[in-house]
Amino acid sequence: MRNSTRSQVDPFIVMDVMQAAAAAEAEGHHIIHMEVGQPGTGAPKGASAALTAAMEQGALGYTVALGLPALRKRIALMYAEWYNVDLDPSRVVITSGSSGGFILTFTSLFDTGDRVGIGAPGYPSYRQILKALDLTPVDLPTSIENRLQPVPSDFADMDLQGLLVASPGNPTGTMLDHGAMSALIDATQGQGASFISDEIYHGIEYEKKAVTALEISNDAYVINSFSKYFSMTGWRVGWMVVPEDHVRVVERIAQNMFICAPHASQVAALAAMDCTAELEANMDVYRANRAMMITGLRDAGFTSFAPPDGAFYVYADVSSLTTDSRELARDILDKAGVAVTPGLDFDPVRGHQTLRFSYARSTQDIAEGLGRLKAYMAAR
Ligand SMILES: Cc1ncc(COP(=O)(O)O)c(C=O)c1O
C-alpha cells in the first residue's frame, strides 16, 4: 500500500535526543534533561480536585464542539484581566492543545498549495503540519538584529497567503513588542494574507508582558494552550480566538475532525485558571532558572545568545564550536550527561550551528546541568 506524498513529514530530532537520553538512563547514567520543552510540574492541584469532583457527578461525555461554555467565558475574562481586551466568549474555541488549533486554523484559512510564512528558527511542527495538509511552508530566515523574529521586509515579495508568528517564540524565547507585532499584522493584511499568532508561552514572561494580536486587530487567529503556563501538557487542551465571522466555519470543521476537546481536560483547565498562587510559584522557579542560565551558560563558554524575554529556552549560536550541532549534542550527552537539543529541528539550514537549552525543570537540576556543562567545556 502506498503512502501519500503529504504524509512524508520529517521526524522531530529532539525525540531522538530523548531516546538517546533514555537509553543512557537505562544503562544507569544520571542525565540532566535540558532538551524537553515542557514543565516538570504537573497540573495545578485545584485542577485535579475539580476533575475528581466532576467524575463523581457525571459521565463526562462529549461536550459541544466549541467547548464548555463556562471555560470559553473564563478564557474571555482572562483577556480582560491580562491585556485589558474586551473579548466576546463566542469567539473562543476550545481545542485539543494548540496542536489541534493549528489543524483547525490551517484547514479553515488555506487551500491546497497556499504559502504560509514561518520564522526560522521556529517550532518544527508548524512546517510539518502545513506539509501534511498539502500547504507550503515558507521559511523566513530571521536575524539577530531583529531578535530572531520576522519583520515585514522578510516577506515583502513572497506572495504569502498567511503568516504565523510566535511570541514568545520557541526556541528563542524572544518577543514581539506592540510596534513589531502591529507592523507584521499591517504588512500581512496589506498583502491580503491571514495573520496567525501562536501565544502558547504567554504568562511565562520575565521583564514585560507579552502582547496579544487581539490588542491590535480582531482580524487574526490567536492560538493558545494550557500546556505551558498552566502546566498541563498531557491533558491536550488549548484554545483559539477567531474572527466573529469565522466561528461557524471553525465549529463545523471541529465537529467533524475532533467532535470536541477532551471533556475531562476542559473541566480541569477551567479550575486551573484560578490556581494563580501555584502557577506563580512555578514562575518563580522559571525566573530563578533563567537568571542562573544566563550567567551559567556564559560562564561555561556558551556566550552567543539573546537573553529570553519569555518561555523557558535559551537558543545559543555554537558556530565557534561546531558545524554539526547534532554531533555536539551527542558528545555533550555522552560526556557531560546533559541532554540538549540540536538547532536542526528549528532551522534546517542554520541549525547546524545552534543548540537549544531548556530550563523548565527544577532549579536543582539546572544548577547541576550548568556545572556539568562548565566542566565539559573546560575539558574540550
Ligand atoms: C511554539 C509552540 N507552539 C505549539 C506547541 C504545541 O503545544 P500543545 O499542542 O501542547 O499545546 C509547542 C510545544 O512545545 C510550542 O513550543
The ligand as an SDF file (V2000), in Angstrom:
LIG
                    3D

 16 16  0  0  0  0  0  0  0  0999 V2000
    5.6500   27.3110   19.9980 C   0  0  0  0  0  0  0  0  0  0  0  0
    4.8290   26.0970   20.2800 C   0  0  0  0  0  0  0  0  0  0  0  0
    3.5930   26.0200   19.7550 N   0  0  0  0  0  0  0  0  0  0  0  0
    2.8350   24.9230   19.9600 C   0  0  0  0  0  0  0  0  0  0  0  0
    3.2820   23.8410   20.7090 C   0  0  0  0  0  0  0  0  0  0  0  0
    2.3740   22.6340   20.8780 C   0  0  0  0  0  0  0  0  0  0  0  0
    1.7950   22.6190   22.1360 O   0  0  0  0  0  0  0  0  0  0  0  0
    0.4550   21.8840   22.5860 P   0  0  0  0  0  0  0  0  0  0  0  0
   -0.0930   21.1430   21.4410 O   0  0  0  0  0  0  0  0  0  0  0  0
    0.8590   21.0140   23.7310 O   0  0  0  0  0  0  0  0  0  0  0  0
   -0.4810   22.9800   23.0200 O   0  0  0  0  0  0  0  0  0  0  0  0
    4.5440   23.8880   21.2720 C   0  0  0  0  0  0  0  0  0  0  0  0
    5.0570   22.7560   22.0700 C   0  0  0  0  0  0  0  0  0  0  0  0
    6.1560   22.7260   22.5680 O   0  0  0  0  0  0  0  0  0  0  0  0
    5.3490   25.0470   21.0460 C   0  0  0  0  0  0  0  0  0  0  0  0
    6.5840   25.1580   21.5540 O   0  0  0  0  0  0  0  0  0  0  0  0
  1  2  1  0
  2  3  1  0
  2 15  2  0
  3  4  2  0
  4  5  1  0
  5  6  1  0
  5 12  2  0
  6  7  1  0
  7  8  1  0
  8  9  2  0
  8 10  1  0
  8 11  1  0
 12 13  1  0
 12 15  1  0
 13 14  2  0
 15 16  1  0
M  END
$$$$
